[in-house]
Amino acid sequence: SQQGEEDPQALSIQEGENATMNCSYKTSINNLQWYRQNSGRGLVHLILIRSNEREKHSGRLRVTLDTSKKSSSLLITASRAADTASYFCATADTGTASKLTFGTGTRLQVTL
Amino acid sequence: DAGVTQSPTHLIKTRGQHVTLRCSPISGHKSVSWYQQVLGQGPQFIFQYYEKEERGRGNFPDRFSARQFPNYSSELNVNALLLGDSALYLCASSSIVGQGAHGYTFGSGTRLTVV
């Protein structure tokens, strides 16, 4: 079963704009990760944030985590056409570090 | 250095048949996990193996099985295929049981179509 929902399901922006995606989850987590998937192929790991962290940056990516609300957001700044992809959040529960539970994904379209 | 390698890339099978999917992890990685991704959904966890032992199993029927070999490569087997087994099957490798600081590295997947 899916861990939770991502919002929005689809997002269309112009190059140079910022894109924000939100993720909600249901259980206590060890960490939360964001992955990108191009054209239904393999997933690429973007960033991992631990449950005791509130914000993390990596290049043009900024991730926030609010464990009290069981939610996270991914911000992509100055988007590029190459950022067009599906983005998934995935949680590793406190009960087991081995399994990732993915959200339903946000489809991002960046146009020129 | 090669990434995670999965074979075959595409596969068409008939209902009731059996299928074997293969995965080679990144060199030095001892953990392999399998995920099923149905079109339009997020991946769902099937199995994780570490040092040839099963470390986790998702909510999948017994028709799904897997194993890990001494060289840490892995096979996912699915028996008595159903139309609903049509999906992208993803393999992920990591150096430890958990994801450490860098998450998992995924292969490009095997697209299975059951007709």
Backbone of each chain as ProteinMPNN parsed JSONL, in Angstrom:
{"seq_chain_A": "SQQGEEDPQALSIQEGENATMNCSYKTSINNLQWYRQNSGRGLVHLILIRSNEREKHSGRLRVTLDTSKKSSSLLITASRAADTASYFCATADTGTASKLTFGTGTRLQVTL", "coords_chain_A": {"N_chain_A": [[0.85, -1.178, 0.0], [0.372, 2.349, -0.512], [2.246, 4.84, 1.173], [1.339, 7.437, 1.542], [0.02, 10.543, 0.335], [0.927, 12.589, -2.447], [1.198, 15.968, -3.376], [0.952, 18.644, -5.642], [-0.759, 16.291, -7.882], [0.016, 16.712, -10.458], [2.077, 19.138, -12.036], [2.688, 22.071, -13.781], [5.049, 24.239, -15.001], [6.962, 27.171, -15.984], [10.236, 27.407, -17.375], [12.772, 28.463, -15.172], [11.084, 29.221, -13.135], [10.057, 28.418, -9.743], [9.44, 25.192, -8.3], [7.239, 23.517, -6.207], [6.619, 20.688, -4.29], [4.563, 18.597, -2.341], [4.391, 16.231, 0.335], [2.693, 13.809, 2.171], [2.63, 11.6, 4.959], [2.066, 8.558, 6.914], [3.023, 7.148, 9.142], [5.384, 6.775, 11.938], [8.665, 7.794, 11.228], [12.025, 6.913, 10.18], [13.63, 8.129, 8.285], [13.165, 10.342, 5.452], [12.946, 10.356, 1.977], [13.594, 11.735, -1.271], [12.943, 11.007, -4.642], [13.619, 11.003, -8.165], [12.051, 10.246, -11.258], [12.428, 9.487, -14.555], [10.456, 9.231, -17.392], [9.178, 6.743, -16.685], [11.238, 5.014, -16.004], [14.208, 3.995, -14.224], [14.641, 4.979, -10.744], [16.048, 7.932, -9.388], [18.014, 8.861, -6.725], [17.547, 11.768, -4.834], [17.679, 13.322, -2.405], [18.062, 12.914, 1.129], [16.458, 13.155, 4.223], [16.695, 13.158, 7.673], [14.732, 12.071, 10.519], [15.191, 13.748, 12.651], [15.924, 16.092, 11.561], [15.113, 19.272, 10.114], [15.313, 20.779, 7.851], [16.912, 20.651, 4.672], [19.451, 21.124, 2.233], [20.408, 20.798, -1.188], [22.209, 21.681, -3.761], [20.061, 23.01, -6.141], [17.909, 22.115, -4.765], [15.615, 22.059, -2.049], [14.601, 20.683, 0.911], [12.065, 20.211, 3.274], [10.979, 19.046, 6.469], [8.343, 18.146, 8.522], [7.683, 16.583, 11.234], [5.664, 16.578, 13.097], [3.406, 17.172, 11.706], [3.538, 15.2, 9.928], [4.586, 15.556, 7.296], [6.244, 16.643, 4.282], [8.145, 18.777, 2.142], [9.321, 19.45, -1.149], [11.34, 21.655, -2.765], [12.201, 22.936, -5.836], [14.379, 25.107, -7.165], [14.657, 27.727, -9.655], [13.876, 26.26, -12.064], [14.527, 23.889, -14.717], [14.164, 22.703, -18.109], [15.109, 20.123, -18.145], [14.41, 19.2, -15.676], [11.964, 18.087, -15.877], [9.973, 15.458, -14.961], [8.827, 12.663, -12.949], [8.293, 12.938, -9.493], [8.964, 11.421, -6.421], [8.217, 10.922, -3.013], [9.606, 9.046, -0.352], [9.424, 6.973, 2.468], [11.251, 5.69, 5.24], [10.392, 3.576, 7.678], [10.356, 3.686, 11.314], [10.266, 1.182, 12.33], [11.585, -0.606, 10.663], [14.541, -0.444, 8.837], [14.857, -1.284, 6.326], [12.915, -1.149, 4.357], [11.375, 0.883, 1.919], [8.659, 3.077, 1.677], [6.683, 4.348, -0.735], [5.251, 7.425, -1.965], [2.54, 8.632, -4.023], [3.437, 10.199, -6.065], [4.44, 13.142, -7.951], [3.882, 14.637, -10.993], [5.986, 16.546, -12.816], [6.133, 19.129, -15.141], [8.213, 21.053, -17.045], [8.306, 23.818, -18.982], [9.675, 25.516, -21.858]], "CA_chain_A": [[0.0, 0.0, 0.0], [1.128, 3.572, -0.534], [2.39, 5.482, 2.466], [0.523, 8.629, 1.638], [-0.281, 11.253, -0.885], [1.735, 13.733, -2.848], [0.349, 17.058, -3.846], [-0.148, 18.188, -6.496], [-0.482, 15.115, -8.708], [0.708, 17.202, -11.646], [2.469, 20.528, -11.918], [3.281, 22.575, -15.006], [5.631, 25.566, -14.79], [7.893, 27.598, -17.017], [11.649, 27.381, -17.013], [13.168, 29.582, -14.33], [10.194, 29.298, -11.974], [10.27, 27.426, -8.689], [8.431, 24.137, -8.197], [7.086, 22.983, -4.849], [5.829, 19.475, -4.183], [4.315, 18.239, -0.959], [4.234, 14.81, 0.603], [2.206, 13.472, 3.506], [2.83, 10.184, 5.274], [1.138, 8.138, 7.953], [3.613, 6.48, 10.302], [6.634, 7.336, 12.438], [9.698, 7.476, 10.247], [13.452, 7.05, 10.443], [14.047, 9.178, 7.359], [12.32, 10.55, 4.277], [13.806, 10.57, 0.814], [12.95, 12.139, -2.521], [13.505, 10.386, -5.837], [13.129, 11.451, -9.465], [11.914, 9.174, -12.24], [12.212, 9.969, -15.922], [9.801, 8.376, -18.385], [8.861, 5.414, -16.201], [12.418, 4.156, -15.854], [14.738, 3.88, -12.871], [14.55, 6.096, -9.816], [17.314, 8.567, -9.028], [17.949, 9.436, -5.393], [17.847, 13.203, -4.817], [18.045, 13.855, -1.105], [17.542, 12.184, 2.285], [16.378, 13.977, 5.423], [16.433, 12.294, 8.817], [13.576, 12.505, 11.295], [15.575, 14.803, 13.589], [16.285, 17.273, 10.781], [13.935, 20.041, 9.696], [15.526, 21.325, 6.521], [18.155, 20.219, 4.065], [19.655, 21.704, 0.907], [21.368, 20.164, -2.084], [22.137, 22.411, -5.025], [18.807, 23.752, -6.321], [16.858, 21.429, -4.02], [15.445, 22.329, -0.62], [13.607, 19.781, 1.487], [11.688, 20.451, 4.659], [10.291, 17.934, 7.113], [7.592, 18.473, 9.73], [7.24, 15.284, 11.755], [4.414, 16.746, 13.854], [2.331, 17.142, 10.707], [3.811, 14.08, 9.025], [4.614, 16.084, 5.938], [7.518, 17.115, 3.753], [8.036, 19.471, 0.865], [10.503, 19.534, -1.999], [11.376, 22.866, -3.577], [13.223, 23.006, -6.876], [14.483, 26.501, -7.569], [15.159, 28.018, -11.011], [13.686, 24.988, -12.766], [15.009, 23.732, -16.087], [13.409, 21.695, -18.866], [15.631, 18.809, -17.768], [13.79, 18.78, -14.411], [10.713, 17.405, -16.196], [10.043, 14.077, -14.465], [7.966, 12.395, -11.797], [9.028, 13.03, -8.223], [8.357, 10.592, -5.39], [8.779, 10.869, -1.674], [9.639, 7.684, 0.178], [9.758, 6.973, 3.884], [11.767, 4.505, 5.914], [9.735, 3.582, 8.973], [11.21, 3.415, 12.464], [10.258, -0.239, 12.638], [12.562, -1.298, 9.849], [15.296, 0.46, 7.969], [15.107, -1.913, 5.043], [11.833, -0.977, 3.391], [10.914, 2.208, 1.585], [7.263, 3.187, 1.29], [6.615, 5.48, -1.648], [4.018, 8.13, -2.22], [1.918, 8.432, -5.336], [4.222, 10.926, -7.052], [4.035, 14.386, -8.614], [4.413, 14.732, -12.342], [6.403, 17.921, -13.069], [6.419, 19.49, -16.527], [8.848, 22.362, -17.137], [8.289, 24.218, -20.385], [10.589, 26.611, -22.211]], "C_chain_A": [[0.894, 1.238, 0.0], [1.16, 4.156, 0.868], [1.454, 6.669, 2.588], [0.362, 9.275, 0.293], [0.765, 12.31, -1.177], [0.83, 14.734, -3.535], [1.241, 18.145, -4.443], [0.21, 16.895, -7.238], [0.288, 15.507, -9.948], [0.945, 18.689, -11.496], [3.144, 20.958, -13.212], [3.766, 24.001, -14.776], [6.548, 25.909, -15.953], [9.318, 27.569, -16.472], [12.008, 28.644, -16.237], [12.3, 29.744, -13.096], [10.584, 28.244, -10.951], [9.123, 26.419, -8.674], [8.414, 23.604, -6.773], [6.149, 21.789, -4.87], [5.722, 19.095, -2.718], [4.037, 16.754, -0.819], [3.7, 14.639, 2.02], [2.385, 11.98, 3.721], [2.079, 9.862, 6.553], [1.787, 7.624, 9.227], [4.825, 7.242, 10.818], [7.771, 6.881, 11.539], [11.106, 7.624, 10.807], [14.03, 8.154, 9.554], [13.053, 9.279, 6.208], [13.239, 10.917, 3.12], [12.956, 11.041, -0.367], [13.718, 11.521, -3.684], [12.872, 11.019, -7.075], [13.08, 10.265, -10.409], [11.59, 9.799, -13.586], [11.547, 8.882, -16.748], [9.61, 6.942, -17.922], [10.044, 4.48, -16.113], [12.913, 4.174, -14.421], [14.612, 5.151, -12.058], [15.947, 6.615, -9.496], [17.148, 9.227, -7.67], [18.373, 10.9, -5.43], [18.392, 13.656, -3.471], [17.39, 13.019, -0.006], [17.55, 13.127, 3.476], [15.974, 13.064, 6.576], [15.324, 12.892, 9.682], [13.911, 13.614, 12.285], [16.058, 16.065, 12.872], [15.024, 17.977, 10.307], [14.065, 20.565, 8.275], [16.871, 20.851, 5.995], [18.238, 20.793, 2.655], [20.635, 20.846, 0.129], [21.243, 20.838, -3.432], [20.88, 23.251, -5.112], [17.638, 23.133, -5.553], [16.849, 21.868, -2.569], [14.316, 21.446, -0.13], [13.336, 20.205, 2.918], [10.929, 19.241, 5.178], [9.632, 18.431, 8.389], [7.011, 17.178, 10.269], [5.949, 15.407, 12.554], [3.207, 16.71, 12.924], [2.48, 15.97, 9.748], [3.784, 14.538, 7.565], [6.007, 16.582, 5.58], [7.246, 17.893, 2.469], [9.379, 19.488, 0.161], [10.364, 20.783, -2.857], [12.522, 22.763, -4.567], [13.265, 24.449, -7.354], [15.024, 26.615, -8.994], [15.068, 26.784, -11.899], [14.163, 25.06, -14.218], [14.157, 22.688, -16.795], [13.831, 20.291, -18.478], [15.07, 18.313, -16.43], [12.455, 18.078, -14.64], [10.833, 15.928, -15.864], [8.93, 13.877, -13.448], [8.814, 12.372, -10.544], [8.252, 12.273, -7.152], [9.03, 10.84, -4.053], [8.693, 9.423, -1.199], [10.09, 7.732, 1.625], [10.305, 5.624, 4.316], [11.214, 4.554, 7.325], [10.721, 3.307, 10.1], [11.289, 1.931, 12.751], [11.308, -1.014, 11.867], [13.254, -0.301, 8.938], [15.381, -0.066, 6.552], [14.107, -1.523, 3.974], [11.542, 0.496, 3.18], [9.455, 2.148, 1.185], [7.096, 4.478, 0.511], [5.241, 6.13, -1.662], [3.572, 7.915, -3.652], [2.588, 9.244, -6.434], [3.584, 12.199, -7.557], [4.696, 14.432, -9.975], [4.71, 16.19, -12.635], [6.734, 18.105, -14.545], [6.991, 20.899, -16.532], [8.959, 22.727, -18.612], [9.199, 25.422, -20.619], [9.847, 27.926, -22.346]], "O_chain_A": [[2.036, 1.185, 0.457], [0.223, 3.988, 1.648], [0.843, 6.876, 3.636], [0.543, 8.647, -0.75], [1.401, 12.851, -0.272], [-0.158, 14.385, -4.18], [2.213, 18.54, -3.8], [1.362, 16.463, -7.214], [1.115, 14.741, -10.443], [0.137, 19.411, -10.912], [4.063, 20.293, -13.688], [2.983, 24.873, -14.399], [6.868, 25.064, -16.79], [9.552, 27.692, -15.27], [11.601, 29.748, -16.598], [12.732, 30.341, -12.111], [11.333, 27.312, -11.243], [7.983, 26.754, -8.994], [9.459, 23.28, -6.208], [5.037, 21.859, -5.394], [6.672, 19.253, -1.951], [3.519, 16.109, -1.73], [4.204, 15.257, 2.958], [2.301, 11.192, 2.779], [1.524, 10.748, 7.202], [1.167, 7.658, 10.29], [5.248, 8.231, 10.219], [7.83, 5.719, 11.137], [11.344, 8.354, 11.769], [14.808, 8.994, 10.005], [12.207, 8.404, 6.022], [14.185, 11.69, 3.276], [11.757, 10.771, -0.438], [14.949, 11.509, -3.714], [11.742, 11.503, -7.035], [13.945, 9.39, -10.375], [10.615, 10.536, -13.735], [12.022, 7.747, -16.796], [9.856, 6.012, -18.69], [9.869, 3.262, -16.144], [12.121, 4.351, -13.496], [14.493, 6.249, -12.6], [16.898, 5.846, -9.353], [16.255, 10.053, -7.478], [19.419, 11.239, -5.983], [19.441, 14.298, -3.403], [16.297, 12.483, -0.191], [18.538, 13.823, 3.714], [15.022, 12.292, 6.462], [15.021, 14.081, 9.581], [13.02, 14.345, 12.716], [16.545, 16.998, 13.511], [13.985, 17.343, 10.121], [13.069, 20.771, 7.581], [17.83, 20.671, 6.745], [17.226, 20.931, 1.969], [21.557, 20.252, 0.688], [20.284, 20.598, -4.165], [20.645, 24.11, -4.262], [16.501, 23.587, -5.683], [17.893, 22.031, -1.938], [13.215, 21.456, -0.68], [14.255, 20.517, 3.675], [10.312, 18.505, 4.408], [10.276, 19.057, 9.231], [5.961, 16.727, 9.811], [5.211, 14.43, 12.677], [2.124, 16.271, 13.311], [1.648, 15.771, 8.863], [3.066, 13.99, 6.729], [6.825, 16.895, 6.444], [6.234, 17.68, 1.801], [10.434, 19.535, 0.795], [9.384, 20.943, -3.585], [13.67, 22.532, -4.186], [12.279, 24.952, -7.893], [15.742, 25.74, -9.478], [16.079, 26.32, -12.427], [14.195, 26.12, -14.843], [13.499, 21.876, -16.143], [13.014, 19.37, -18.478], [15.234, 17.142, -16.086], [11.875, 17.531, -13.702], [11.683, 15.226, -16.412], [8.188, 14.805, -13.128], [9.925, 11.844, -10.544], [7.045, 12.456, -6.993], [10.253, 10.955, -3.969], [7.803, 8.676, -1.607], [11.029, 8.451, 1.967], [9.888, 4.572, 3.832], [11.528, 5.469, 8.086], [11.797, 2.758, 9.867], [12.259, 1.461, 13.346], [11.862, -1.986, 12.381], [12.619, 0.573, 8.348], [15.909, 0.607, 5.667], [14.432, -1.566, 2.787], [11.47, 1.269, 4.136], [9.054, 1.26, 0.432], [7.338, 5.566, 1.032], [4.22, 5.49, -1.411], [4.152, 7.121, -4.391], [2.336, 9.007, -7.615], [2.361, 12.332, -7.591], [5.912, 14.285, -10.098], [3.786, 17.001, -12.699], [7.507, 17.342, -15.124], [6.337, 21.837, -16.078], [9.618, 22.036, -19.389], [9.455, 26.225, -19.721], [10.458, 28.953, -22.638]]}, "seq_chain_B": "DAGVTQSPTHLIKTRGQHVTLRCSPISGHKSVSWYQQVLGQGPQFIFQYYEKEERGRGNFPDRFSARQFPNYSSELNVNALLLGDSALYLCASSSIVGQGAHGYTFGSGTRLTVV", "coords_chain_B": {"N_chain_B": [[32.564, 2.724, -13.355], [30.126, 0.288, -13.057], [26.598, 0.748, -12.726], [23.563, -0.25, -11.103], [22.47, -3.17, -12.553], [19.93, -4.473, -14.544], [18.163, -7.231, -15.932], [15.881, -8.994, -18.124], [15.361, -5.956, -20.125], [12.858, -5.548, -21.156], [9.92, -7.583, -21.239], [7.607, -9.969, -22.33], [5.005, -11.96, -21.296], [2.78, -14.791, -21.001], [-0.358, -15.26, -19.357], [-0.27, -17.319, -16.478], [2.249, -18.308, -16.939], [5.733, -18.52, -15.901], [8.218, -16.264, -14.591], [11.54, -14.978, -14.529], [13.482, -12.506, -13.169], [16.434, -10.55, -13.238], [19.134, -9.124, -11.326], [21.999, -7.168, -10.871], [23.91, -5.829, -8.363], [25.529, -2.698, -7.471], [29.055, -2.815, -7.511], [30.456, -4.109, -4.598], [28.266, -3.551, -3.057], [26.078, -5.101, -0.8], [23.43, -5.47, -0.391], [20.263, -6.051, -1.813], [17.234, -4.899, -3.083], [13.833, -5.387, -4.097], [11.278, -3.873, -6.041], [7.925, -3.269, -7.075], [6.348, -1.483, -9.608], [3.406, -0.371, -10.581], [1.748, 1.008, -13.397], [1.343, 4.458, -13.161], [1.436, 4.59, -10.43], [3.251, 4.739, -7.257], [6.353, 3.001, -6.503], [6.21, -0.266, -4.99], [7.29, -2.123, -2.204], [8.833, -5.294, -2.421], [10.778, -7.353, -1.725], [13.71, -7.543, 0.389], [17.113, -8.396, 0.362], [20.037, -9.241, 2.139], [23.381, -10.006, 2.385], [22.744, -12.532, 1.397], [20.562, -13.331, 2.828], [17.064, -13.133, 3.524], [15.744, -10.061, 4.415], [13.541, -8.543, 4.549], [10.075, -8.468, 3.667], [7.481, -7.667, 1.503], [3.933, -7.024, 1.105], [3.065, -9.238, -0.696], [1.855, -11.985, -2.702], [2.589, -15.561, -2.288], [3.418, -16.38, -4.729], [5.427, -14.83, -5.544], [8.891, -14.84, -5.28], [12.325, -14.744, -4.199], [15.913, -14.663, -4.437], [19.321, -14.402, -3.318], [22.573, -14.438, -4.549], [25.977, -15.78, -3.965], [27.663, -13.829, -5.107], [26.262, -11.576, -4.676], [24.382, -10.81, -6.557], [20.948, -10.966, -7.686], [17.839, -12.732, -8.035], [14.46, -12.381, -9.017], [11.568, -14.178, -8.841], [8.494, -14.968, -10.35], [5.63, -16.809, -10.199], [2.904, -18.442, -11.973], [1.713, -16.288, -13.513], [-0.299, -13.351, -13.471], [-2.574, -11.045, -15.057], [-2.472, -8.691, -13.628], [0.104, -8.577, -12.724], [1.582, -7.196, -14.448], [3.919, -4.734, -14.816], [6.493, -2.346, -13.898], [9.47, -3.585, -12.778], [11.662, -2.947, -10.293], [15.003, -2.874, -9.193], [17.046, -2.306, -6.394], [20.106, -1.27, -4.953], [22.221, -1.272, -2.068], [24.837, -0.514, 0.286], [24.478, -1.292, 2.839], [22.01, -2.655, 5.141], [20.017, -0.783, 5.703], [19.371, 2.471, 4.272], [21.424, 4.171, 4.655], [23.233, 7.224, 4.349], [22.776, 8.016, 1.813], [20.638, 7.006, 0.422], [19.021, 4.666, -1.794], [20.398, 3.065, -4.719], [18.968, 2.745, -7.765], [18.202, 0.396, -10.376], [17.449, 0.464, -13.947], [15.196, -0.945, -14.382], [12.873, -3.622, -15.18], [10.514, -4.038, -17.59], [7.621, -5.689, -17.392], [5.169, -7.309, -19.179], [2.115, -8.877, -19.061], [0.123, -10.98, -20.889]], "CA_chain_B": [[32.003, 1.738, -12.444], [28.774, 0.006, -13.482], [25.552, 0.943, -11.753], [22.74, -1.43, -10.898], [22.125, -3.724, -13.861], [18.781, -5.369, -14.533], [17.864, -7.884, -17.206], [15.933, -8.198, -19.338], [14.755, -4.636, -19.985], [11.448, -5.731, -21.466], [9.54, -8.991, -21.255], [6.182, -10.244, -22.506], [4.678, -13.329, -20.883], [1.369, -15.167, -21.041], [-0.933, -15.635, -18.057], [0.022, -18.663, -16.022], [3.665, -18.625, -17.091], [6.672, -18.146, -14.85], [9.219, -15.33, -15.071], [12.699, -14.721, -13.672], [14.124, -11.224, -13.408], [17.776, -10.574, -12.661], [19.679, -7.838, -10.89], [23.367, -7.134, -10.357], [24.064, -4.569, -7.627], [26.798, -1.981, -7.607], [30.163, -3.563, -6.935], [30.678, -3.806, -3.187], [26.983, -3.484, -2.349], [25.664, -6.429, -0.38], [21.981, -5.489, -0.21], [19.429, -5.873, -3.001], [15.792, -4.835, -2.819], [12.971, -5.427, -5.275], [10.062, -3.086, -5.968], [7.004, -3.354, -8.2], [5.686, -0.217, -9.871], [2.308, -0.422, -11.533], [1.634, 2.271, -14.122], [0.61, 5.535, -12.507], [1.565, 4.512, -8.973], [4.599, 4.673, -6.731], [6.861, 1.633, -6.317], [5.858, -0.99, -3.769], [8.348, -3.008, -1.743], [8.559, -6.729, -2.521], [11.756, -8.084, -0.914], [15.089, -7.119, 0.527], [18.104, -9.402, 0.739], [21.342, -8.742, 2.563], [24.275, -11.132, 2.651], [22.055, -13.74, 0.964], [19.434, -13.63, 3.7], [15.922, -12.248, 3.388], [15.667, -9.122, 5.528], [12.234, -7.89, 4.546], [9.146, -8.97, 2.671], [6.292, -6.836, 1.403], [2.633, -7.686, 1.074], [2.885, -9.879, -1.995], [1.533, -13.414, -2.535], [3.696, -16.519, -2.319], [3.866, -16.576, -6.112], [6.642, -14.029, -5.661], [10.005, -15.313, -4.468], [13.595, -14.161, -4.628], [17.096, -15.174, -3.771], [20.546, -13.656, -3.568], [23.683, -15.351, -4.781], [27.214, -15.389, -3.267], [28.254, -12.604, -5.67], [25.285, -10.553, -4.295], [23.335, -10.619, -7.543], [19.677, -11.47, -7.171], [16.761, -13.09, -8.946], [13.074, -12.313, -8.56], [10.76, -15.135, -9.573], [7.047, -14.852, -10.191], [4.933, -17.964, -10.775], [1.475, -18.342, -12.279], [1.526, -14.868, -13.786], [-1.62, -12.766, -13.667], [-2.532, -9.779, -15.802], [-2.134, -7.634, -12.671], [1.533, -8.555, -12.447], [2.198, -6.301, -15.421], [4.467, -3.603, -14.059], [7.933, -2.129, -13.958], [10.099, -4.185, -11.607], [12.87, -2.191, -10.012], [15.971, -3.417, -8.256], [17.822, -1.255, -5.748], [21.205, -1.804, -4.151], [22.862, -0.414, -1.074], [25.957, -1.202, 0.929], [24.033, -1.783, 4.14], [20.612, -3.055, 5.14], [19.251, 0.44, 5.54], [19.771, 3.266, 3.12], [22.548, 5.027, 4.994], [23.057, 8.658, 4.131], [22.681, 8.321, 0.39], [19.509, 6.357, -0.222], [19.272, 3.507, -2.631], [20.674, 3.231, -6.14], [18.047, 1.896, -8.504], [18.425, 0.062, -11.77], [16.484, 1.038, -14.892], [13.97, -1.71, -14.303], [12.395, -4.579, -16.186], [9.097, -3.819, -17.897], [6.946, -6.967, -17.612], [3.792, -7.254, -19.672], [1.453, -10.178, -19.035], [-1.014, -10.929, -21.829]], "C_chain_B": [[30.528, 1.533, -12.798], [27.813, 0.287, -12.352], [24.817, -0.355, -11.519], [22.25, -1.912, -12.263], [20.959, -4.687, -13.728], [18.583, -5.97, -15.922], [16.678, -8.821, -17.053], [15.313, -6.821, -19.109], [13.25, -4.698, -20.234], [11.154, -7.221, -21.578], [8.035, -9.085, -21.437], [5.946, -11.709, -22.189], [3.169, -13.539, -20.962], [0.9, -15.517, -19.639], [-0.634, -17.084, -17.723], [1.486, -19.056, -16.138], [4.468, -18.164, -15.872], [7.702, -17.177, -15.438], [10.336, -15.186, -14.043], [13.349, -13.421, -14.106], [15.441, -11.203, -12.653], [18.3, -9.185, -12.353], [21.112, -8.042, -10.411], [23.58, -5.808, -9.658], [25.381, -3.891, -7.969], [27.884, -2.797, -6.909], [30.409, -3.129, -5.487], [29.4, -3.683, -2.383], [26.484, -4.884, -2.046], [24.156, -6.559, -0.233], [21.278, -5.226, -1.535], [17.974, -5.874, -2.567], [15.045, -4.843, -4.137], [11.703, -4.634, -5.016], [9.234, -3.321, -7.234], [6.34, -1.993, -8.377], [4.654, -0.389, -10.976], [2.145, 0.969, -12.142], [0.782, 3.278, -13.36], [0.7, 5.541, -10.995], [3.029, 4.584, -8.557], [5.048, 3.237, -6.561], [6.399, 1.042, -4.987], [6.913, -2.041, -3.466], [7.938, -4.466, -1.842], [9.471, -7.493, -1.562], [12.996, -7.228, -0.697], [15.945, -8.29, 0.967], [19.402, -8.708, 1.112], [22.202, -9.933, 2.941], [23.54, -12.457, 2.458], [20.897, -14.142, 1.862], [18.296, -12.634, 3.455], [15.798, -11.366, 4.623], [14.329, -8.394, 5.578], [11.388, -8.43, 3.417], [7.917, -8.084, 2.685], [5.038, -7.678, 1.315], [2.332, -8.226, -0.319], [2.609, -11.367, -1.782], [2.765, -14.295, -2.682], [4.16, -16.838, -3.733], [5.155, -15.804, -6.373], [7.712, -14.608, -4.726], [11.29, -14.697, -5.006], [14.729, -14.897, -3.931], [18.282, -14.291, -4.137], [21.698, -14.634, -3.604], [24.956, -14.885, -4.064], [27.868, -14.127, -3.825], [27.316, -11.399, -5.477], [24.288, -10.192, -5.387], [22.061, -11.303, -7.045], [18.737, -11.818, -8.312], [15.421, -12.889, -8.258], [12.276, -13.258, -9.447], [9.281, -14.891, -9.287], [6.406, -16.02, -10.926], [3.491, -17.629, -11.09], [1.071, -16.891, -12.528], [0.058, -14.502, -14.022], [-1.484, -11.47, -14.444], [-2.074, -8.636, -14.897], [-0.67, -7.584, -12.286], [2.276, -7.68, -13.447], [2.637, -5.028, -14.715], [5.924, -3.417, -14.432], [8.529, -2.678, -12.666], [11.481, -3.558, -11.434], [13.719, -2.894, -8.966], [16.769, -2.253, -7.685], [18.941, -1.877, -4.934], [21.699, -0.77, -3.154], [23.94, -1.223, -0.372], [25.564, -1.798, 2.275], [22.554, -2.14, 4.061], [19.711, -1.838, 4.967], [19.79, 1.23, 4.369], [20.962, 4.167, 3.423], [22.234, 6.479, 4.707], [22.701, 8.993, 2.691], [21.542, 7.606, -0.311], [19.934, 5.142, -1.016], [19.685, 3.946, -4.034], [19.812, 2.237, -6.893], [18.57, 1.59, -9.896], [17.336, 0.676, -12.64], [15.199, 0.231, -14.979], [13.767, -2.698, -15.432], [10.911, -4.331, -16.37], [8.484, -5.165, -18.256], [5.517, -6.71, -18.064], [3.245, -8.663, -19.711], [0.205, -10.08, -19.908], [-1.869, -12.189, -21.722]], "O_chain_B": [[29.762, 2.497, -12.836], [28.136, 0.1, -11.18], [25.372, -1.436, -11.712], [21.681, -1.137, -13.033], [20.987, -5.603, -12.906], [18.802, -5.316, -16.942], [16.475, -9.389, -15.98], [14.797, -6.545, -18.026], [12.473, -3.986, -19.599], [12.015, -8.015, -21.957], [7.276, -8.37, -20.782], [6.603, -12.59, -22.743], [2.392, -12.584, -20.985], [1.679, -16.017, -18.827], [-0.731, -17.965, -18.577], [1.923, -20.022, -15.512], [3.952, -17.519, -14.959], [8.025, -17.249, -16.624], [10.099, -15.264, -12.837], [13.721, -13.256, -15.268], [15.553, -11.767, -11.564], [17.963, -8.207, -13.021], [21.402, -8.963, -9.648], [23.448, -4.757, -10.284], [26.228, -4.45, -8.667], [27.655, -3.389, -5.855], [30.55, -1.942, -5.194], [29.439, -3.706, -1.153], [26.467, -5.75, -2.921], [23.655, -7.654, 0.024], [21.636, -4.314, -2.279], [17.536, -6.725, -1.793], [15.547, -4.374, -5.159], [11.122, -4.7, -3.933], [9.777, -3.541, -8.317], [5.829, -1.416, -7.417], [4.993, -0.533, -12.15], [2.377, 1.98, -11.478], [-0.348, 2.989, -12.967], [0.108, 6.401, -10.341], [3.93, 4.502, -9.392], [4.211, 2.337, -6.48], [6.221, 1.753, -3.998], [7.371, -2.756, -4.358], [6.848, -4.846, -1.413], [8.986, -8.204, -0.681], [13.298, -6.323, -1.476], [15.555, -9.075, 1.832], [19.81, -7.727, 0.49], [21.787, -10.776, 3.736], [23.693, -13.385, 3.252], [20.308, -15.204, 1.663], [18.532, -11.451, 3.21], [15.752, -11.866, 5.747], [14.03, -7.705, 6.553], [11.892, -8.8, 2.356], [7.371, -7.782, 3.746], [5.086, -8.902, 1.437], [1.453, -7.725, -1.021], [3.07, -11.949, -0.801], [3.824, -13.855, -3.129], [5.184, -17.496, -3.915], [5.883, -16.101, -7.32], [7.466, -14.833, -3.541], [11.331, -14.193, -6.128], [14.525, -15.644, -2.974], [18.255, -13.545, -5.116], [21.781, -15.547, -2.784], [25.026, -13.744, -3.606], [28.561, -13.422, -3.09], [27.549, -10.333, -6.047], [23.425, -9.342, -5.165], [22.092, -12.107, -6.112], [18.831, -11.267, -9.409], [15.264, -13.185, -7.073], [12.31, -13.142, -10.672], [8.877, -14.645, -8.15], [6.613, -16.2, -12.126], [2.924, -16.674, -10.56], [0.206, -16.343, -11.845], [-0.7, -15.226, -14.667], [-0.411, -10.868, -14.485], [-1.374, -7.726, -15.341], [-0.238, -6.659, -11.599], [3.477, -7.451, -13.3], [1.83, -4.334, -14.096], [6.509, -4.209, -15.171], [8.128, -2.271, -11.576], [12.34, -3.636, -12.313], [13.209, -3.435, -7.985], [17.127, -1.324, -8.409], [18.74, -2.907, -4.29], [21.605, 0.437, -3.375], [23.954, -2.452, -0.43], [26.233, -2.695, 2.787], [21.921, -1.945, 3.024], [18.763, -1.86, 4.182], [20.573, 0.718, 3.569], [21.456, 4.856, 2.53], [21.085, 6.906, 4.814], [22.36, 10.135, 2.385], [21.489, 7.606, -1.541], [21.063, 4.665, -0.909], [19.365, 5.049, -4.476], [19.914, 1.028, -6.683], [19.274, 2.39, -10.512], [16.418, 1.326, -12.14], [14.223, 0.675, -15.584], [14.399, -2.619, -16.485], [10.139, -4.406, -15.414], [8.79, -5.725, -19.309], [4.76, -5.988, -17.414], [3.841, -9.549, -20.325], [-0.652, -9.221, -19.701], [-2.865, -12.322, -22.434]]}, "name": "protein", "num_of_chains": 2, "seq": "SQQGEEDPQALSIQEGENATMNCSYKTSINNLQWYRQNSGRGLVHLILIRSNEREKHSGRLRVTLDTSKKSSSLLITASRAADTASYFCATADTGTASKLTFGTGTRLQVTLDAGVTQSPTHLIKTRGQHVTLRCSPISGHKSVSWYQQVLGQGPQFIFQYYEKEERGRGNFPDRFSARQFPNYSSELNVNALLLGDSALYLCASSSIVGQGAHGYTFGSGTRLTVV"}
